[in-house]
Amino acid sequence: MTISNLPTLDTPALLIDLDVVARNLERMQEKANNYGVALRPHIKTHKIPELAQLQMRLGARGITAAKVSEAEVMAAAGIKNIFVANQIVTKEKLHRLAALSKETSISIGLDSVAAAAKLSEVFAASGLSIEYLIEINSGLNRCGVLPGKEAVELFQAVDTLPSLRFKGIFTHAGQVYGADSLSEVKEISRHESIIMAETAQAFAEVGTSPDIVSVGSTPTMKVWQGHEAVNEIRPGNYIFHDAIQVSLGAATLEECALSIVATVISRPEKERAVLDGGSKAFGLDRGAHGKEMVTGFGIVLAKQAILARLSEEHGIMTLDPKVDLDIGDKVQIIPNHACAVVNLFDRAYGIRNGEVVEEFKIAARGKSQ
Ligand SMILES: Cc1ncc(COP(=O)(O)O)c(C=O)c1O
């Protein structure tokens, strides 16, 4: 797509290439189908109900959300099967979760007896029950119990609590975003599945088998070769990809569907041009785990330029002096981290062949409770 084909859009504006989205979604669904596993995409990447509905139409089993408020938005849009892949412990959220579960099939993550007790108390008091999946730490060292024995012990400690129904185990090997090479990405992907297979085996040894064994991140799923013990995958970013995925080798630039169009507002020097968007449009991500994975704050398309610095509302590009960019010209940029950027905009514009064909409200943006 070239910027000149775009109609006049005020900027900075968020664009979604719908053909690229369709290809990204179809490929991942095909992968899930080929390996005989369910796809449960994480919607924190796009936060747009219409895109969640598209994922469901293409064959997703349900969706994953990180927050109760995201789940509420998606349930209101008719999504009937939602896994909140997180630890929910505040009373307010647990009551909202209970209300939501009356109309929608909701499951939730658990990694402690304390969280289980709170969950059980609220659901039992409402005369409801909820399915839970035990979160396994496969190396990210965020939430999650250790694989194997520790996971089984948590199950044994909480399963007698009223209103809780054990559904399975899940993990997210997010440490993959610190990988140095594609072969390391592949190794982490293999490890993510093996850890879960071993944990499922530990459950089998005490006479319980998890219905769902769920893994996933975009990089680990892009290189995934399947595993007989795993029956669900949960990538999120794959719908859009971004500069960080490209730097990891998990996506090509052609597979990047999300971009920001911005306008040059100043060209004080031949080597410097300033855009009308800064950290509040492009985000400050440079990689995960404190590691810089990329050059600048996004990939500038079609111009020899680096988005080198950001203030809140200014993006400062360094350029070859010969680059022709005048005040008022538009520039298109693939963001470093698509999931974070979506959360900065109210609306996104769906484009095909450089034409805006659809406008989306980012209905779950800012839904961080
Ligand atoms: C629990 C969980 N599952 C799935 C995902 C999806 O991973 P990705 O964004 O790499 O596709 C995430 C991402 O943060 C996550 O935290």
The ligand as an ORCA input file, in Angstrom:
! r2SCAN-3c Opt
* xyz 0 1
  C      -1.927    -15.347     29.180
  C      -1.648    -14.940     27.769
  N      -2.058    -15.739     26.777
  C      -1.836    -15.436     25.490
  C      -1.172    -14.270     25.127
  C      -0.960    -13.945     23.672
  O       0.397    -13.772     23.344
  P       0.863    -12.912     22.097
  O       0.480    -11.516     22.341
  O       2.322    -13.138     22.001
  O       0.159    -13.460     20.910
  C      -0.739    -13.404     26.144
  C      -0.034    -12.164     25.824
  O       0.324    -11.363     26.630
  C      -0.977    -13.751     27.497
  O      -0.568    -12.966     28.516
*
